[in-house]
Amino acid sequence: MRRLTLAAFALLVATAACTPSPAPLAQRISAAAPFPDRALAWRGEERWRLAVDGEAGTLRLGFTQTPAGDYLLSGALQLDDAELGVTGTGRWRAGRLILDLAFVGGVRDVAPDPGKQRLYAPGAAPATVNAVGFAMMRAELDGTTLAGRTAQYQTNVVTGDKLQGPILRLGALEHLP
């Protein structure tokens, strides 16, 4: 019976630790919010609209705070025909939330976008391509609106061992309700 009671208590504590807070993100990840005492603390999941070089997508990130006050981030970016996995870190600096993110993903058997078509001789682009790539992004977000600007380094390898990049892309993030 004692083991069952301990197991039930452990389950209750784990559930409470993982339950998202109903408070808005700006309150949960405020620079003034207290850090967790000894363990990681789930701070919630938020979404942004990413606009970069004429493309638009949705960035979804989950925030887990460390006892030092930094955030461990994970989520996904849906951008045009690709869904990319995202991991990274975040921290408060001078009233801004700074995010450093790594994106990895690819596409299979899709029509090449204009950027990928330019990798081939005129008229020689295949009807469909496969591609895999990565990007590293720095986002600087306003501490009140959680909107801001981005800079990213990106490289893709496309069907036929064509290299797209490395390229620098500048963009903007708009926090979604």
N, C-alpha and C positions, 0 to 999 in steps of 0.2 A: 504494500500500500504506500509506503514511504517513497519508493521509486516512482510510482505512478503520480504521486503528488509533486515530486521534484520535476518529473517530465512535463506535467501540466503547467507548472510554474515557469519552466524554461520556455515552453511554447508561448505562454502569455507574454513573457518579456520579449521574445523574438518578434512576435506579432506587433506589439506596441512599438518596438524600435523601427519596424519597417512600414508602419502605417503613415501614409502621406499626411502632412499637415494641411488643414483647410485654409491656413493663412496665405495671402498672395505671396508670390515669389519674392517680391521686393522686401517683404517683412521677414521671410524665412532666411534669405541670404543677405540681409542687411549687414553692412560693415560694423554696425553697433550690436548685432546679435551676439549673445554669449557663445563661446566655443563649447563643444561637447566635452565632458570631463575626461573620460578614459577610453571611449569607444567611438566608432564611426556613427554619424547621425544622418539619417535620410532627410533631405531638405526639400524634396519634391522634384517634379518634372515640369519643364517649360518648353515652349515652342517659339521660334522666330521665323520670319520670312527673310530669306537670304536673296539679295539681288547682286549679281556679279556679272559684269561684261555682257549684259543683255539676257542673261539666263536668270530664272527665278526658281527657288526651291523652298522646302520647309525643313528647318533644322529642329530636331527634338533632342533635348538633353535632360538626363537625370543628374541631380546634385547630391553628393554624399560628402558631408563635412568631416574633416579630420580634427583631432584634438588641437592641432596647431592652427586651425582656422582656415586652412586651404580646402579646396573642393576637388574631389575626384569626380570626373564626368564621364558619362557613357550615353550613347544614343544612336541616332541615325540621321542622315541627310537624304531627302528625296529630291533629286535634281534632274529635271527632264526625264531621260529614259533610265537613269541609274539610281539605285539605292545604295548608299555607302554607310559602312559602320564608322562610328565616331568614338574616340576616346580622348581624354585630355585632363587638364588641370585648370583650376581657376583660383583667383585670389583678388583681394581688394587692395588697390593702390591709389592713394590720393583721391578718394571718392569715386573711383571708377572700378568696375569689375573687369579684370583682365582674364581672357580665356586663351589658352594655348591648346589647339586641337589637332589631332591626326585623323585623316579620313582615308579609308581603304575600301576599294570596291571595283566593280566592273560591269560590263554588259556582255551578253551573248546573243549572237544572231540578230542584230538590230541594223536598221538602215543607218549609214554613216551620216552624222551631222556635218554641217559645212566645214568645221574645223578638221574633222577627220578626212573629209573628201579632199582637202588641200594637201594631204600627205601623199597622194597618188598623182601620177601624171594625168593631164586632162583626159577625161573619158575612160580612165583605167581603174577608177574606184570600184570595188566589188559592191554588189547589191546589198550585202549584209556584212557586218564586221563583228569581231570579238575584241574586247579591250579590257585591260586591267590597269589600275593606276593608284596613285596616292597623292595626297595633298597635305601640307602643313599650314595651319591657319593661326594667325594672331587676331583676336577680336578685342576691341577696346569699347566697353559699354558704359554709358552714362549711369551713374548710381541711382538715379531717380526713375528714368524711363526704361532702362535696360535696353536701349537702342544704341547703335553705334556703327563703327566702321571696321572693315576687315582687310587684311592683306594675306594672300596665300601663295605658296609655291606649289606647283602642280606638275606632274609628269604622268603620261599614259603610254603604254605599249599597245599597238593596234595590230590586227591581222596583217601578216606579211612582215612582222618585226619592224613596223614603222614606229618611230618615236615621236610622240606629240609632247613637246616641252624639252627642257623645263621652261615653265612660263610663270610670270608674276601676274596675279589677278587681284584687283582691288574691288571691294564691294561694300555693302551695307547690310546690317541686321535691324529688323523692326520687330520688337517684341509683340507676340500675339496673345490676346486674352484667353 
